[in-house]
Amino acid sequence: MIESITKAFNAYSKGPFLFVWASIMYIILLIASLFAAFGMAVAYFIALSVLNKEMVIGSIPTLAVFGIIALLFIFFGGGLNAALAKAYRSAYWKEKMSLTKFYGYALEKAPEMFGIQLVRELLWVLLAGPGIAIYIYMLKGIEFMDILFYAYIVFVTFMIHMIFTPAFISAGAFGMNLFSSMRHAFEFLRKRHVFFIAMFALFAVLWFLNFIPILQFITIFFAYPVLYTALIIMMEDAIKIKEEESDAEGI
């Protein structure tokens, strides 16, 4: 864990612009996708106005349109996360990634990232759903039950996201397909679960800090790239170890 962070920090200190550029590309395209989603919502509103229809937020057509827009945003957002991981890995190896290549890679990997997201959210529903139902219909209003309920939801969310993060990194940083990224992620967790839990806990804290004004400039352009790259390095070392073990078994 410390070795991965040290490698990432040394790479960042020798070429910070490559990491900052990766974050800038991600932010630019994320903002562009937000504007695109907003534009589609405005287009729907204009279409209703032309047809002399009133937009009712709770109506089925409106919910369907907004749901499709949200899915499209999530779909492309997953691709952007893949491109960000790839850009950080390229920066670690002192290779610059252009904006057009970043965008193209995001579109290329979006389906696989979306597939991983679907599996992750399905597992979250299977684990958190019964707890939510029990709380709403049996435990709501009982003293201290709300605290236990929120603690359970946070714990489940943390564990599910931790388990699937290696799959996202495998698909994004290393370009693996959906099946290979899932398989390698669980093999990686089996071997490095203790170190990865500690690393992911730090990563989760930094992720939340990205939303705090002013402080976010430090995290987005320094701390986040370093720790994200450290996660990638940890997985890359595991891949090399796996390849060495396969070579040794073949001898």
N, C-alpha and C positions, 0 to 999 in steps of 0.2 A: 504493500500500500504506500508506504513512505517512499520507496524507490520509484514507483510510478509517478507520484506527485513531484518528486525531485526532477525526474526526466522531463515532465511537462513544463515545470517552471523554468528549467534551463533552456528548453527549446523556445519558450515564450520570451525570455530575457534576451536571447540572441536574435530573434526576429519577431518582435511584437506586432509589426504591421500586418503580417500574414494572418494572425489570429484576429486582430481588430477588423481587418477587411472581411473575414468570414462572418463575424457578427454583424457588420454593417450590411452585407448582402442579405443576410437573413431578415434583418429588420426592414430593409427596403421592400423586399418581396412580400413580407408578412403584411406590411401596411398596404401594399398594392392589392393584395388579396382581400383585405378588409374593405377597401374602397370598392373593389369589384362586387363583393357581397352586398354592400350598401347600394351600389348601383342597380343590382338585380332587384332589390327590394323596392327601390324607387321606380324602376321600370314596371313592376307589378302594380304599384299604386297608380301610375300614369295610365296603364291599361284599363284599370277599373274606372278611372275618371272618364276616359274616352267612351267606355261602355255605359256610363251613367250608373255605375254600381258603387255602393258604399263599402269601404273596407271594414269588415268586422273582425277584430283580432281573434275572437274565439271560434270563428267559422272554420269548417273543414277545409275549404279551398285555401284560405289564408294560412292555416296551420300547415297544410301540405306544402305550400310554396316556401314558407319560412323553414320548414324541415329540410326540404331539398337544398335550399341555400346553405343551411348549417352543415349538412353532410358534405357539400362541395367544399366548403371552407375547411372542414376537418380533414377531408381527403387531401387537399393541396397542402394543408398545414403539416400533415405527416410527411409528405414529400420534402418539404422545407427542412424538417428536422433531420431527414436522411442526408440532405445536401449539406447541412451544417456539420454533421458528424464527419462526412467525407472531407469537407473543407478544413476542419480542425486537424484531421489526420494528415492531409496534404501539407498543412502549415507545419506540422511536427517534422515532416520530411523535407521541409524547406521548399515546398512547391506551391506556387500561387494558383488559385482557382479563379477563373474569370466569371463575371456575372452571367454571361450566356451559358457557360458550362454548368454553373450552379443551378440556374433555372432549368436547363435540360435534364440534369440529374434528378432534380426534384420531381419533375413530371415522370421520369422513368421509374423512380422508386415509389411513387405515391401509391400504386395499387398494392404492393407488398406491405408497405407500412400500414395502410388501411386494413389489410387483412389481419395483421398482428394486433391492431387496435380493436378489431371486432372480437377476436379471441379473448383479449384482455378484459374488455368490458363485459363479455358474456360470463367469464369466470367471476368478475366482480359482482354481477347480479346474482349468480348462484350462491356466493358466500355472504354477501351483504343483504340480499333480499329477504331471507328468512328472519334475520335480526331486525330489519326494518318493520316487517309485518308483526313480529312479536311485540315490538315496542309500541306500535300504533294501536294494536287491538287488545293488548294485555297489560303493558307496563307504563303507558303514558299517564302522567299525573302522579305516579308514585315517587316519593322523595329519593333523590340521588340517581334515579333511573336514567334521567336525561344525560347526566354526566357519563355514566357507564355506556350509554348508547352511543354518544358522540366519540368516546374513546375507542369503542369497538369499530366504528366506521372509519376513524382515522387509522387504526391499526390495520384493518383489512385493506384499505386503500394504499397504505404504505407498502405492505407486503406484496400486493398484486403488481404495483408499479415497479417495485424492486425486482421481482421475478422476471418481468417482461422487458426491462431496460436493456439487458444484454442482447435480447433479440432485436430490438430497435438499432442498437449499435452494430450488430452483425450485419443487418440488412443495409444500414446506411454507410457506415465507415468502411466496411469490407465488401459491400456489394453482393452479399449472399442472397439467394432466393428465399422465399417464404419458409419452405420446409427446412432448408439448411440453417437458416438463422434461428429458428425455434429449437432445432436439435442441438446446435452448438451452444446456444444460450443455457440450456439445462445442463449440458456437460460442463460448461464453464462454472456454473453455480455449484455443481457437485464438488468441484475441485477447489474453488476459491471463495466459497460462500462466506466464511468468517471475515476475510479482508474486504469483500465486496459489500457486505452489510454496513460496515463502518464507513466505507467510501460513499455509498449511496446515501447514508444519513447526512453526511456533509453536503452532498449534491442536492438533496431535497431542501436543506436550509438555504443554500445559495439560490435555488430556483425561486423560493418565496421572496428572497431579498431583491430579486430582479424587478419586483413590482413596487418597491419603495422609492419614491421620488428622490432625486439627487444621489442617494446611495446606489441606485441601479446603474449609474454610469460606471461605478467601480466594479460592480459584480459582472455586468454584461460584457465589459471590454477587458477585464482582467481576471477576476477570481473564477467566473463561470467557464471561460475558455480553458483555463489551466486545469480545473478539476474535471471538466468534460474530457479533455485530452488525456488526463491521467486514467480515466475509465477506459478510454480507447486503448491506451498503452497496456493496461493490465490485461485486456482481452487479447491484444496482439501478441503479448508474451505467452499467453495461454495457448494461442493458436500455434506458435512456434514450438512450444513444449509438446503439444499434441502431435505435430508433424515429426518431431524428433522421436517421440515414443513409437509412432507408426513405423519409422525407419528402423528403429532398434528391433521391433517385433519382426520385421521382414528379414533381418540378418540371420 
